[in-house]
Amino acid sequence: MLNQYKIKFSTIGCWGVFCALFLVFQGCYSAQTGFEWGWTTTRIEGRISSETNGALPSNGFIVVRQYYSQFVQFGTEAPLYYPVARVVFPDEDGKFLVTFDLKASKIDLTFVMSGYVMQNLSFQRQIGVGTLFYRAQMTKTAGWQDHLFVTVIPFLQQFIVEQRFQLAQAHQLFLGEWLEQEKGKYSPYPSS
């Protein structure tokens, strides 16, 4: 009879821990982010939309950077990470799927669309969260030309120039052509 009470207590204790973890995970994410339970974070799904009408605003893309630990640490300094980048394209409805490599510990997503403010997201790998769901609501900007030249171009050029990101050549070419097309809209000289 004593063993029966121990089982009930441990069952209640497990449910209590489960509920506490659920409440903690619910508090970790913004209203735009949801999650599905799993062993560890393996993918990020979502949709890109405009904050005004909900439709996909324009042809855009997502720059994905995953950070891998190098297991080299000097004294009490933080561990060193190296980034690996790629470009992901949403479908016609704005839906996207980004896989989160099991060897990576952090992932950054940057949503880029012509005429809209660039949006950045950062996720850490978490135990107990299998899939993250994110709804990127893009904000139209009246000062796109300024935003393009001050923020977007320097951000994207680093992926073309710097080899540390290990961006595939096809993605480097895409970024270069996209930047030329956007800069060409504001050039006083006709493109050849």
N, C-alpha and C positions, 0 to 999 in steps of 0.2 A: 504494500500500500504506500509506503514511503517513496518507492521508485516512481509510482504514478504521479506524485506531486512534482518530483524532479523533472519529469518529462513535460508536464504542463508548464512549469516555470521556464524551462529552457525554450519551449515553443513560444511562449509569450515574450521572452527575452529576445529571441530571433526576430519576431515580428516588430518589436520595438526598435531594434537596430535597423531593420529594413525601412521602417517608416521614417526614422531619423535621417538615414542616408537619402531617402527620396526627397525629404524637405530640403536637405542641404543642396542636392543637385538642382532642384527647382529654383533655388535662390541664386545659383551660379550663372544663369544665362538670362539674357535680355528677353523682352517680350517677342522679339523677332526670331528667337532661337528656341527650338525644341529638341528633344532627344528621344532615342529609343534605347532600352536597356541592352547591354551586351557585355562581353568580357572586357574589351578595350575599344577605343575609338578607331574605326577602320575606314569610315567614309563620311563625307559631308554632302548632303543632298539639299536642294533648294530651288528657288525661283527668283529671277530678277524681274522687277517690275517698276513702273513709274509710281511715284507717290500720289499722283493726281488721278490717273484713270486705271491703273493696275495692269495695263498692257505692257508688253516688252517695248521699251522706249526706242531703241535703235539697235543696230548690229553692234554688239560689244563683245568683250572677252574678259577672262579672269586670269590674272597672273598668280600662279601658285608657287609659294616657296616653302619647301620642307627643310627642317633643320635637323641635322644628324650630329650626335655627340662623337667626339674624337677620342675620348678616354685619356686625354692628355690634360693634366692639371698641374699648374705650378703653385706649390705652396697652398695658401688659403684662397687663391683666386677662384673665380667661377670657372666651370668647365668650358672648354672651347667647342663651338659648333660650326659646322660648315653647311651652307645653304645649297640646295639643288632646286632649280626653277623649271617651270613648264607653263605653257599657255593652254587654258581649257576654254572651249567654246560652248555656250548654251545652245539648246535647240531653238526652233522657231517660236515655241511658247515661252521661252526664257528659263526652262528647267535645266539644271546642271547637276552633275555628279562628279565629285572629286574624291579620289581614293587617297587614303592616309596610310602611307607605308608604315608597316609595323616597326621598322628600324628607326624611324624618325620620332622625335619627341615633341616637336612643335610644328605647326603649319600656319602660314599667313596667306590670306586670300585678298587680292586687290581687284575690285571690280572697275573696269574702265569702259566708258561709253562716250561717244562724241556728243558734246553739249551738256553733259551731266558731271556733277562733282564726283571725283574718284572716291570710292568707299573702301576702307581697309578693315579687315577682320583678322583676329589672331586666336588660335585655339591650341591648347595644350592637350596632349594625350591624357585620357582619364580612364581609370579602371571603373567598370560598371556602366559606362556609356558606350554603346556600340555604334550608333549612327546619330550624327547631329543634323538637324534640319534648320535651314536658315533662309529667311526671306529678305533679299536685298532690295530695299526700296530706294531707287535712285532719285536724286534731287536735281532738277533742271537748274542750270545756272545762266544768268543773263551775261555774266562775264566769262564766257567760255574761252575766248581768246587769251585773256590774262591767265586763267586757270591752266590752259594748255601749255603756255610758254613758261610759266613759273613753277608748276607742279608736275604735270603729266610728262612733258618731254624729258626733264632731268631724271624722273623716276624710271621711265622706260628705257632711256639710253644706257643706263648702267647694265641692263641685261644684254644689250648688244655688245658693249665694249668690254665689260669685265668677264673674264673666263671663269671666275670663281663660282658663278651661278650654274655652270654646266648646261646652259640652255641649248636645246637642239638647234641646229642650223636653220631648219625650216621655220622654227618659231622666231629666231632672230630676224630672218628675212621678212616674216609677216609683220613683226613690230616695226622694222625699218620702213616698209611700204606704208603701213598705217600712219606712221608719224609724218612721212612725206606727203601723204594725201591730206592730212589735217593741216599741216603747215602751208600747203599749197592753197588752201582756202583763203588765207590771209596774206599771201604774197602779192606785192604790187606788180610782179612780173609774171607773165603767162608761162605755164610749165611747158617744157619742150617735149 
